[in-house]
Amino acid sequence: MYDLIGKALFTIIIFSIVLSILALAVSRISLNRHVWLAGSFANILDFFYLPVKYVFYRFSDSRILDKWMVSLKNMANMSEFSKTKKRIILAPHCMRALDCPAPSTRSGIKCIACGKCIFSQLKEEAEEYGYKLYIITGSSFVKHVIKTESVDGILLIACDYELNKVMRALKGTGVVAYGVPMLNDGCYNTKVDYETLLEILESFAQ
């Protein structure tokens, strides 16, 4: 009996490892070209996220895993996001100017379009494309925003780790997320490729 249980556990472990490696390979490929069953492979990596992340942390860079997973999830969510009707943009406060005069509110930083950083332009562009812009100081604000705003689509701007974290948190909420990775990590003076952002806004224009 115990021998049978041991063999079953060993088979499950080997199967899980093979499945994880396959999902990782597909997520890496998704950076450069379209892949089939992106949503299914994204779910596999979500399920095995902690052990796979530990392996990356020990032998590589865990940010690589998040980058691959975000690419895979964007591919999986692209069609559904294009069908959403009420969208918002969630952007991190670390992209604003160091001397930003905007006040902090329960819904994040309230941009006053002072012209000191990219948010003045982004606020205008967002409204033109039908998005409401939220500048948040942490991923904990996301739940508050979706409680106060009846939205079905969120365009996220953040580092790959935060993108993956929020996308995982939004699973099962009925809100579709699409991520735009920033060019650099950090707590201040972070940047996004604005031309790429505009191309994404245009591609999902209704």
Stockholm file with secondary structure:
# STOCKHOLM 1.0

chainA/1-206         MYDLIGKALFTIIIFSIVLSILALAVSRISLNRHVWLAGSFANILDFFYLPVKYVFYRFSDSRILDKWMVSLKNMANMSEFSKTKKRIILAPHCMRALDCPAPSTRSGIKCIACGKCIFSQLKEEAEEYGYKLYIITGSSFVKHVIKTESVDGILLIACDYELNKVMRALKGTGVVAYGVPMLNDGCYNTKVDYETLLEILESFAQ
#=GR chainA/1-206 SS CHHHHHHHHHHHHHHHHHHHHHHHHHHHHTTTSCCTTHHHHHHHHHHTHHHHHHHHHHHSCHHHHHHHHHHHHHHHHHHHHHTCSSEEEEEEGGGSCTTCCCCEETTEECCCCCSSSTHHHHHHHHHHTTEEEEEESSTHHHHHHHHHSCCSEEEEEECHHHHHHHHHHTTTTTCEEEEEECSSCSSSSCCCCHHHHHHHHHHTCC
#=GC SS_cons         CHHHHHHHHHHHHHHHHHHHHHHHHHHHHTTTSCCTTHHHHHHHHHHTHHHHHHHHHHHSCHHHHHHHHHHHHHHHHHHHHHTCSSEEEEEEGGGSCTTCCCCEETTEECCCCCSSSTHHHHHHHHHHTTEEEEEESSTHHHHHHHHHSCCSEEEEEECHHHHHHHHHHTTTTTCEEEEEECSSCSSSSCCCCHHHHHHHHHHTCC
//
